[in-house]
Amino acid sequence: MRKEEYLASPTVSSFIHWIEPILDTPQSYIHEFNQAKPKKQYVSSNLYSDYEQYDWSISGEITEFSELLKKSIEESNERDCERICYEILKWGGVSRWNKERISRLSPDLCGYLRFMRDRLGRDLASNEYYIRKIEMTAGFSKIYSAYIDDFIIYDSRVGAAIGLFVRQFCLEMNSPVVPEELRFAWNSGKGNNTSHGASKRDPSKYGYDFPQWRTDPKKHLENNVRANWLLSTLSKKTKSRFSSIEESKRLRAIEQALFMVGYDVTDVHFD
């Protein structure tokens, strides 16, 4: 599906209508977890409360890199572009698996990122964006997000959170399966298992199964694109407290809220 077709589908429209109250209605759900880094106990009851508790005080936020990355690409400064990309990977804790990929794209990293901006701006079906020259990992999702407007970070935490809410939507709608338009993929991430060996990031439950993208860049990119479409539309339609946030920052705020929810989706209780 292309963007307009996807957003016009009854399933996606219904999901956006369903999730909108969860953005800030008191006691939409109860979610408690202990996060290791930074060490803190979190208790939240709606997505806005998750956003308010978003904290990356140790290493800053990705918005701090965005202006620098855009400037380096505008000036075709390969050295600065590569350095900033490494900083983004370090910020995201994923430099170990992505540094070699960045090196392979030099000496035309700026050109590659311009290509990605232009490609992702095209009107294609969500499964048509990927071609073999594209790098797609959680790390590159962060780099693209810093450079491309309305491109969210789609990592294991965000994928898990979206899957969690889709699962609850399916339960309340008595859907026999997860609709294809909402089968968002998740990934376990390193060291994110429970004491029973299950992944804290797996939203599959009650017979609703969600796929993993594992190391499949095409599936990962398609999910990122669909999440961009869905959450961008939600951010523009909402009348919740998120609407008080400057529009250019609102999508990022919802992404940050989902990032908090996705730390552990094994024990979330909906009202």
C-alpha positions, 0 to 999 in steps of 0.5 A: 500500500502507498501512504494515502491508501494505507491511511485510508484503510478502515483498519488503520483509521480505526486504530488511530481513533482507538489509540488517540485517547490513550495519549493522555487519558488518566489511567489508560494503563499501568506500566511499571518497570525498573530501568538499568541505564539510567537507573530509575523506577518508572510508573506510567499510566498513559503515553504523555506520562511516558513522554514526560519521563523520557530521560536521556540526560547522560548522552543528550537527545538526537535533536542535538545531532540533527542540525550538525548532520544537516549542515555537514551534508549541505556543505558536502563535508564528508569528514564531519558527516562521518564523525556525526554519524559515529556520534549518533551510533554511539549515542544509540549504543549501536556503534559496534554493529554499524561502524563498518557500514558507515566506512563502506559508504565513504567517501560519499556518505553525504551523497548516500544520505541525500539519496535516502532522503529523496527516496523516502520522500517518494510516493511508493508502496511501503514494501517498495522503498528498499533496494539492495544498496540501502543500509537498514538497522536500528543504528541507521534508523537513528541516522535517518531520523536525525537527517530526514524530517518526519522519519522516526527511530524504529528500534526494538523499543519503539517496535515493541511498544507499537505492537503492544498497543496493536495487540490491545486494539485487537483484543478490544475489537475481538479481531481473530488475528492481527490485521496485516496493516498493523503487523508491526515487527519487533526485535529482541535487542541484546540482553533484553530477556526475562528470567524465563528466557522470553524477550521483554520486547515481544508483544506477541500474546493471547494468540496475536503474533507479531513478526521479528525483523531480525536482520531483514533490512527490507522488513525493517524499512517497511515497518519504519515507513508505515510507523512514520505514516501512522504516527505522523498522522496521529501527531497532527490529529491529536487534541491531547496534551501532545497538541501543546507541543510545537508541531515540528517536535510533536512526532518526536515526542510521541516516539520518545513516549513509545521508546519508554513503553517499549523497554519492557512490554511483558507486564502492562495492564490496560484499564 
